[in-house]
Every structure is written in C-alpha cells, then in structure tokens.
Amino acid sequence: MYNLLIIIQIISAIVIIASVLMQPSKMDGFTNFVSGTTDTFFSRNKSKTRESMLAKVTIVFSIIFALVVIAQNLPTFVQK
C-alpha cells in the first residue's frame, strides 16, 4: 500500500510540474492595465480554453498530492 502511495505521489508531482510549466505567463495583464483592455473571444470564454483546463488539472492533482502526503504520514500520527 505504501509503495502505491509513493507511485501516485510521484505521478501527481510530475503532472503538477508539467501543468504549471505549460500555463501561459500573466505578465501581459500589466500591459493591458496601462493601455486599456481588449475584449476578445478567449477572454469572454475562459472556461473553455486550454488555460482554464490546465488550471483545473493543477488544482485536482494538487489536492491528490496533498491527500497522498497526509495518507502516508497518518500512521505516524496514530502511533503517538
């Protein structure tokens, strides 16, 4: 069981790293602040874009990672 948790933790860590690195930079937000915003199709439909999908994947795998870490350390808390 412990080995399965370690494998899940490694896979979720790799997915988190990849999804964070694939997300676009937020630096262009400051240029829109100075020059004004442009309303595009993608800015109105953010829930269907690749960026929102990567954000959701990051959140889900972060929760999985946290739960696995808690599950791995649970026996040490119970013994005390």
C-alpha positions in Angstrom: 0.0 0.0 0.0 2.8 2.4 0.9 4.5 1.7 -2.4 1.3 2.5 -4.3 1.0 5.8 -2.5 4.6 6.7 -3.4 3.9 5.9 -7.1 0.7 8.1 -7.0 2.7 10.9 -5.3 5.4 10.8 -8.0 3.0 10.8 -10.8 0.9 13.6 -9.4 4.1 15.7 -8.7 5.2 15.3 -12.4 1.7 16.2 -13.6 1.7 19.3 -11.4 5.1 20.4 -12.6 4.1 19.9 -16.2 0.8 21.7 -16.0 2.3 24.7 -14.2 5.1 25.0 -16.8 2.6 24.8 -19.7 0.4 27.6 -18.3 0.9 31.0 -20.1 2.5 33.9 -18.4 0.3 36.5 -16.7 2.7 39.3 -17.5 0.6 40.7 -20.3 -2.0 41.7 -17.7 0.0 44.8 -16.8 0.3 46.0 -20.4 -3.5 45.8 -20.7 -3.8 47.8 -17.5 -1.7 50.6 -18.9 -3.0 50.7 -22.5 -6.6 49.5 -21.9 -8.2 46.1 -22.2 -9.3 44.5 -25.4 -12.3 42.2 -25.2 -11.6 39.0 -27.2 -13.4 35.8 -27.7 -11.0 34.0 -25.5 -11.3 36.5 -22.7 -15.1 36.1 -22.6 -15.0 32.3 -22.8 -12.2 31.5 -20.4 -13.9 28.4 -19.0 -13.4 26.6 -22.3 -9.8 27.5 -23.0 -6.6 25.5 -22.6 -5.5 27.8 -19.8 -8.6 27.0 -17.7 -8.2 23.3 -18.3 -4.5 23.4 -17.2 -5.6 25.4 -14.1 -8.2 22.7 -13.2 -5.7 19.9 -13.8 -3.2 21.7 -11.5 -5.9 22.1 -8.7 -7.1 18.5 -8.9 -3.6 17.0 -8.9 -2.5 19.3 -6.1 -5.4 18.1 -3.9 -4.5 14.4 -4.8 -0.9 15.2 -3.9 -1.9 16.7 -0.5 -4.2 13.8 0.3 -1.5 11.2 -0.5 1.0 13.0 1.7 -1.5 13.0 4.5 -2.2 9.3 3.9 1.5 8.5 4.0 2.0 10.3 7.3 -1.2 9.1 9.0 0.3 6.0 10.7 2.9 8.2 12.4 0.2 10.4 13.9 -1.9 7.5 15.1 1.0 5.8 16.9 1.8 8.8 19.1 
